[in-house]
């Protein structure tokens, strides 16, 4: 049994402060995007698209938007949580080499998407599988990925000219890194800790703990 895939899964990190800004080889980027595009999807709808963002002006506009949204979230916190949050870097938009925005088109494969009739969000789940494939492939390539979630969909849609019916699901910062941290940033900064697997595991029926 090969253990390489398990190593990649456990080394993967949500990168913020370790980007070097060095170039990404086009061949490596294409392999990473190819891995994302190979993800399974409901009804083989492949409802994703990938926007590679290199333009510094676009990234700066997004970065400024992210900082405004950070301030909005900060204002909702109690003093102790605000102090912890102040130590946490939430993006690597300007430090990373480039960004990849992953979108979801609910009309892809319509009107009859096989397997989606009972679970409306199955297409969105498919996009998340593509994102995970991208993330693991990037890790295997020695690249870091950081998912930025401090944004309003309408802002990103307007910034990138995304059609009204298409949802921007993830803004991913991508590029070479100095290293990957041994523990996730939110654990290192005391925001939250992981649950042990045993606490998440149930047998046959939901167990109240």
Secondary structure, 3 states (H helix, E strand, C coil): CCCHHHHHHHHCCECCCCECCCCCCHHHHHHHHHHHHCCCCHHHCCCEEEEEECCHHHHHHHHHHHHHHHHHHHCCCCHHHHHHHHCCCCCCCCCCCEEEEEEEECCCCCCCCCCCCCCCCHHHHHHHHHHHHHHHHHHHCCEEEEEECCCCHHHHHHHHCCCCCEEEEEEEEEEEECCCCCCCHHHHCCCCCCCCHHHHCCCCCCCCC
